[in-house]
Amino acid sequence: MIQATSVTKSFGPVNVLRGIDFQAADREVVSIVGASGAGKSTLLQILGSLSRPDTGKVIIDGTDIFSLSSDALADFRNRRIGFVFQFHHLLPEFTALENVMIPALIARKGASDARRQASELLSSLGLSHRLEHKPAELSGGEQQRVAIARAVINRPSVILADEPSGNLDSNTKKDIHQLFFDLRDRFGQTVIIVTHDRDLAAMSDRMLEMRDGLFCN
């Protein structure tokens, strides 16, 4: 599903990624661990097309993503890649339901279909009683569930998660961790998780460790 070859990235004189090769199979859950500054989040941003590599290729489901035009890449990203971040990035002026609907509307789905799908997703995640609540009215775990629903509403091939449980309490962390595997089983996505949490990493199909811009042997 994902193949990255000879990916490099520098910021000024700092070589953050120094020739990364990475593959992830269809429906595989891969965790990437390592110290702060190892290059984990930079790699995830490149895999998600949010940042361009200095050199190298990223192919997702047969598409060389950085060969696409800007508009085609934005459309590919919205339809094929779902993002989950540590701090949710929910829009505060919109309800939980509206936040989840946004990617579907951007993908030009009808408003009624987007609303129905968002409602079904949130209900399946235990949030049927929170559809009309705004982010400030939700707990951290509820906000992250909304963010995960937003990430999967377009049924993307790939989910990329950057420290998805980094600021949650231990009990909520366990629920969020399990949720990624439940969603993989339900929707068949490939999931890449960057995390400092070794418990979450240990649940994955495969764990990789980064150090100084490379994967450890």
Order of alpha helices (4+ residues) and beta strands (2+ residues): beta-beta-beta-alpha-beta-beta-alpha-beta-alpha-alpha-alpha-beta-alpha-beta-alpha-beta-beta
